[in-house]
Amino acid sequence: MQLVSCDTFVVLPPLTAHGGVIFGKNSDRPNGEVQELIYQPTQQHAAGDKLQCTFIEVDQVEATQAVILSKPAWMWGAEMGANSSGVVIGNEAVWTRLGGPSDNDEKLLGMDLVRLGLERAETAEQAVNVITKLLERYGQGGPCSDTIPDFTYHNSFLIADPKEAWVLETAGKVWAAERITAGCRNISNSLSIGTNIDRSSADLKEVAQKHGLWDGQGEFNFASVYGENKGSASDRETCGRNLLKTLSADNSFDVSSMFQVLRDEDSGICRKADDAFPTTGSQVSVLSAEGNGRPHCHWFTATPNPRDSVFKPFIFTPAARISHHTVSPTFDDDPAKTVPRFQRQVDRAHNLYKLHAGASESARSLLKDMELNCVAEVNKFLDDFAPGQSLSEVDDLLKDVVETEVKFYK
């Protein structure tokens, strides 16, 4: 079952105004699915511990990093997020020639791999290592929705840190990765890596020949060999690429430029609430230039449709806190444990989600002004930040902005 969803972007120097990296993603998910925003601090784990992901257990590592995650409330994994080392990851659904009925077998979801990469990697390249090792060991598979039984797919990932970005694309257990060190790049719902392959699974070409997808002659093109028809995903990818090029033409691309990209409806990048696959959450991350000592800032909507939502900032600090208003309720007696997955009737809406759904136009207009002011204040904080300066004043940054938004709705 192929449905259209998600677009992910990255812009690197020399195209950015601040000299660092800017990442953005719209997460488009089945209508009615709630996306929550959660924070998990650094954690230590005992040797031999196991970790329960959405469907299966994997071996735990000794230490995991602090992460902030925008995730479908029903699953363990995340659509997108960031960690305290300045790594950001977003994934995309892709359909490949290795897809089939076995994709319903419960393994690791692409969203699990996003979260695992963020919890375990200190650089973008390390995240490539983490994700591909887990992919090769455990495989990817299982229903990617708790309401659509046959919604399965393979995954591509856009991974960035302050130094570089990587596009990692998969077909079953095989994969290819492309390194990006300058300019801009975006992915939608189709394989996009062609002949420029910087890293790959050892059996990439062997598997292609085994399945009759490549005759072993000529230059190997990953997308052509493993990809299915692109359809509308190709159109969105092209529109997204053109938006990035236009907005970065004078080397002044900034956080507001990425907001503009994610709010573009004409391209299909921004999808309204009544769409079968609306935009349920959005993220923009501004990664400071490597070595300048300034913190990174991550902006999240935590609500659907970025045109109707406001982006709210988060900065990792030793004592960072977020608001309970963006965290979905949990259920001690969760029907997920006893009722077949596609028959569940559980309301996972968090408080901000509910309030946002009933917001008046006047409230939305006032909140847009709040966003503009917030961007200006955060930019000033980052510009004036001195190496070694305490971050304690932004411990509650996201929490305070979310709770201000809540007041506007009441």
C-alpha positions in Angstrom: 0.0 0.0 0.0 1.7 3.2 -1.2 0.5 6.5 0.4 2.2 9.8 0.1 3.9 11.2 3.2 6.8 13.3 4.5 9.5 15.5 3.2 12.9 16.2 4.8 15.5 18.9 4.0 19.0 20.1 4.9 20.9 23.2 4.0 24.6 23.5 4.6 27.2 26.3 4.3 27.9 28.4 2.3 24.1 28.7 1.8 23.1 29.5 5.4 23.2 32.9 7.0 24.7 31.7 10.3 27.4 29.5 8.7 26.0 26.3 10.2 23.5 23.6 9.1 19.7 23.9 9.0 17.5 20.8 9.0 13.7 20.5 8.5 11.1 17.9 8.3 7.3 17.6 7.9 5.9 14.3 9.2 2.8 13.3 7.3 0.9 10.5 9.0 -2.5 8.7 8.8 -5.4 11.1 9.6 -6.2 11.1 13.3 -2.8 9.8 14.5 -1.5 12.0 17.3 2.2 13.0 17.3 3.6 13.8 20.7 6.8 15.7 21.7 8.9 14.0 24.4 12.2 14.5 26.1 14.4 11.8 27.4 17.6 12.7 29.4 20.9 10.9 29.3 20.5 7.3 30.7 22.9 4.6 32.0 22.0 0.9 31.5 23.2 -2.3 33.0 25.3 -4.8 30.9 23.0 -7.3 29.2 19.9 -5.1 29.3 17.3 -5.5 26.6 15.4 -2.6 25.0 11.8 -3.0 23.9 11.2 -1.2 20.6 7.8 -1.0 18.9 7.5 -4.7 18.2 10.8 -6.4 19.1 13.6 -6.3 21.7 17.1 -5.3 20.8 20.3 -5.3 22.9 20.7 -2.2 24.9 23.9 -0.1 25.1 25.6 1.1 28.3 24.7 4.7 27.8 22.2 6.7 25.8 22.2 10.4 25.0 19.6 13.0 25.8 17.0 13.2 23.0 14.0 15.2 22.0 11.6 13.3 19.8 8.5 14.0 17.7 6.8 10.7 17.5 3.5 8.9 16.8 2.1 8.4 20.3 1.3 4.7 19.7 4.8 3.6 18.9 8.2 3.5 20.6 10.1 5.0 17.6 10.2 8.6 16.3 9.5 10.4 13.1 12.2 12.9 13.8 14.3 14.4 16.5 17.6 15.6 17.9 20.2 14.6 20.5 22.5 16.5 22.8 25.5 16.0 20.5 23.8 18.0 17.7 22.7 15.0 15.6 19.3 15.3 13.9 17.5 12.6 11.9 14.2 12.3 10.0 13.0 9.3 8.0 10.9 8.8 4.9 8.7 6.0 3.7 10.0 4.4 0.4 8.8 1.6 -1.6 11.3 -0.7 -3.3 11.5 -3.8 -5.5 12.4 -5.9 -2.5 9.1 -5.1 -0.8 6.5 -7.9 -0.3 4.3 -9.7 2.1 7.2 -10.3 4.5 7.2 -6.5 5.2 4.3 -7.2 7.6 6.6 -9.3 9.8 7.3 -7.5 13.0 10.9 -6.3 13.1 12.3 -2.8 13.6 10.3 0.1 12.2 12.1 2.9 10.4 11.0 5.1 13.3 12.6 2.8 15.8 15.9 3.2 13.8 15.5 7.0 14.0 15.3 6.9 17.7 18.0 4.3 18.1 20.3 6.4 16.0 19.7 9.5 18.1 20.1 7.7 21.4 23.4 6.1 20.4 25.3 8.3 17.9 27.5 11.4 18.6 27.9 12.3 14.9 25.9 11.9 11.7 28.3 9.3 10.4 28.1 7.3 13.6 24.3 7.4 13.2 24.7 5.8 9.8 26.8 3.1 11.5 24.2 2.5 14.2 21.2 2.3 11.9 22.8 0.1 9.3 24.2 -2.4 11.9 20.8 -2.7 13.5 19.2 -3.0 10.1 21.5 -5.8 9.0 21.0 -7.7 12.3 17.3 -7.3 12.9 15.8 -6.2 9.6 13.0 -3.7 9.1 9.3 -4.5 9.0 5.9 -4.5 10.7 2.8 -2.3 10.3 3.7 1.4 10.3 0.2 2.4 11.5 -2.1 1.2 14.3 -5.2 1.9 12.1 -4.1 0.8 8.5 -3.3 -2.9 8.5 -1.4 -3.1 5.2 0.6 0.1 5.6 4.2 -1.0 5.4 7.3 0.4 3.8 11.1 0.5 3.7 12.9 3.6 4.8 15.2 6.4 3.8 16.9 8.8 6.3 18.3 12.3 6.3 20.9 12.6 9.0 22.8 15.8 9.9 25.3 17.2 12.4 27.2 20.5 12.5 29.8 19.2 10.1 27.9 17.3 7.4 24.8 15.4 6.3 24.1 11.9 5.1 21.3 10.5 3.0 20.8 6.8 4.0 18.5 4.7 1.8 17.4 1.1 2.3 15.7 -1.7 0.5 15.1 -4.6 2.9 18.5 -5.2 4.6 20.6 -3.6 1.9 21.5 0.1 1.9 23.4 2.9 0.3 24.6 6.2 1.8 25.6 9.5 0.3 27.6 12.2 2.1 26.7 15.9 1.7 29.2 18.5 2.9 27.9 21.7 1.1 24.8 23.1 -0.6 21.3 21.6 0.0 19.6 18.2 -0.2 16.1 16.9 0.3 14.3 13.6 0.2 10.7 12.6 -0.2 9.1 9.2 -0.6 11.3 7.6 -3.2 14.9 6.5 -3.5 17.1 9.4 -4.5 20.7 8.0 -4.4 22.0 7.3 -7.9 25.6 6.5 -8.7 27.1 8.8 -6.0 27.4 6.1 -3.3 29.9 6.9 -0.5 29.1 3.8 1.6 26.9 0.7 1.2 26.1 -2.7 2.5 28.7 -5.3 1.3 26.1 -7.3 -0.6 24.4 -4.3 -2.3 25.2 -5.4 -5.9 25.1 -9.1 -5.2 21.5 -8.9 -3.9 20.5 -6.9 -6.9 21.8 -9.5 -9.3 20.3 -12.3 -7.2 16.8 -10.8 -7.6 17.3 -10.0 -11.3 17.3 -6.3 -10.7 20.7 -5.7 -12.3 22.8 -7.5 -14.9 26.1 -6.5 -13.5 26.9 -4.3 -16.5 27.5 -0.6 -16.5 27.5 1.9 -13.6 25.4 0.9 -10.7 22.5 3.3 -9.9 20.9 2.5 -6.6 17.6 4.3 -7.2 17.1 2.9 -10.6 18.0 -0.7 -9.5 16.0 -0.9 -6.3 13.4 1.9 -6.6 9.8 1.6 -7.6 7.9 4.3 -9.6 8.2 7.7 -7.9 4.8 9.2 -8.8 3.9 12.4 -6.9 6.9 11.9 -4.5 9.1 12.9 -7.4 7.1 16.1 -7.9 7.4 17.0 -4.2 11.1 16.3 -4.2 11.5 18.6 -7.2 9.4 21.3 -5.7 11.3 21.0 -2.4 14.7 21.2 -4.2 13.6 24.3 -6.1 12.3 26.0 -2.9 15.7 25.3 -1.2 17.6 26.7 -4.2 15.5 29.8 -4.4 15.6 30.6 -0.7 19.3 30.0 -0.4 20.4 31.7 -3.6 21.9 34.7 -1.7 23.5 32.5 1.0 21.1 33.9 3.6 19.0 30.8 4.4 17.8 30.8 8.0 15.3 29.3 10.4 12.5 31.3 8.9 13.4 30.1 5.4 12.9 26.5 6.6 9.6 27.5 8.2 8.6 28.8 4.8 9.6 25.6 3.0 7.6 23.4 5.5 4.5 25.7 5.2 4.4 25.4 1.4 1.0 24.0 0.4 1.2 24.3 -3.4 4.0 21.8 -3.6 2.2 19.3 -1.3 4.9 19.6 1.3 2.4 21.0 3.8 -0.7 18.9 4.0 -4.0 20.1 5.6 -5.8 18.5 8.5 -8.5 17.0 6.2 -5.9 15.2 4.0 -5.7 11.4 4.2 -2.1 11.9 5.3 -2.0 15.4 7.0 1.2 16.9 8.3 1.0 15.9 12.0 4.2 17.4 13.2 7.2 19.5 12.0 10.8 20.1 13.1 13.4 22.7 12.2 16.9 22.4 13.7 19.5 25.2 13.5 22.9 23.6 14.1 25.6 26.1 15.0 28.8 26.1 13.0 31.2 23.4 14.2 33.6 24.7 16.9 32.0 28.1 17.6 30.8 27.0 21.0 27.2 28.1 20.5 24.3 25.8 21.3 22.0 24.3 18.7 18.3 25.2 18.7 15.5 22.8 17.7 12.1 24.1 16.8 9.0 21.9 16.9 5.3 22.4 16.3 3.9 19.4 18.3 0.6 20.1 16.5 -0.7 19.4 13.0 -0.2 21.6 9.9 2.7 24.0 10.3 0.7 26.8 8.6 -1.8 26.7 11.5 0.9 25.9 14.1 3.7 27.8 15.8 7.3 26.5 16.0 8.6 26.4 19.6 12.3 26.4 20.5 14.3 23.8 22.5 17.9 23.9 23.5 19.7 21.0 25.3 20.9 22.0 28.7 22.0 19.9 31.7 18.6 20.6 33.3 16.3 20.9 30.3 12.6 20.4 30.9 9.6 20.4 28.6 5.9 20.8 29.2 3.5 18.0 30.0 1.1 19.6 27.5 2.9 17.9 24.5 3.1 14.4 26.0 0.3 12.0 25.2 -1.4 10.1 28.0 -0.4 6.6 28.8 -2.7 3.8 29.8 -2.0 1.4 32.6 -4.7 -0.8 31.1 -3.7 -0.1 27.5 -5.9 -2.1 25.1 -2.8 -2.4 22.9 -1.9 -5.4 25.1 -5.2 -7.2 24.7 -7.1 -5.9 21.7 -6.0 -6.6 18.1 -3.9 -3.6 17.0 -6.3 -2.4 14.3 -9.3 -2.5 16.7 -8.0 -0.2 19.3 -10.0 2.7 20.6 -7.6 4.8 22.5 -7.5 8.6 22.7 -3.9 9.5 22.7 -4.4 13.3 22.1 -2.2 15.4 24.4 -3.5 18.7 25.8 -1.8 21.0 23.3 -3.2 18.9 20.4 -6.7 19.2 21.8 -6.5 23.0 22.4 -4.9 23.6 19.0 -7.7 21.8 17.2 -10.2 24.2 18.6 -8.2 27.4 18.3 -9.9 30.5 16.9 -8.4 32.5 14.0 -7.7 35.4 16.3 -5.7 33.1 18.6 -3.7 31.7 15.7 -2.9 35.3 14.5 -1.6 36.3 17.9 0.5 33.2 18.1 2.1 34.0 14.7 3.3 37.3 16.3 4.6 35.3 19.3 6.6 33.1 16.9 8.1 36.1 15.2 9.1 37.6 18.5 10.4 34.2 19.8 12.6 33.7 16.7 14.1 37.2 17.1 14.8 36.6 20.8 16.4 33.2 20.3 18.5 34.5 17.4 19.8 37.3 19.6 20.6 34.8 22.4 22.5 32.6 20.0 24.4 35.5 18.4 25.4 36.9 21.8 26.3 33.6 23.4 29.8 33.4 24.7 31.7 30.1 24.9 31.4 28.7 28.5 28.3 30.8 29.2 25.7 29.0 31.4 22.6 27.7 29.6 20.5 27.6 32.8 18.3 30.5 31.6 17.0 28.3 28.7 16.3 25.2 30.8 12.6 25.9 30.5 12.6 27.5 27.1 10.3 25.1 25.4 8.2 24.6 28.5 7.6 28.3 28.8 6.7 28.8 25.2 4.3 25.9 25.1 2.6 27.0 28.3 2.2 30.5 26.8 0.6 29.0 23.7 -1.8 27.1 25.9 -2.9 30.4 27.6 -3.7 31.8 24.2 -6.2 29.0 23.5 -8.1 29.4 26.8 
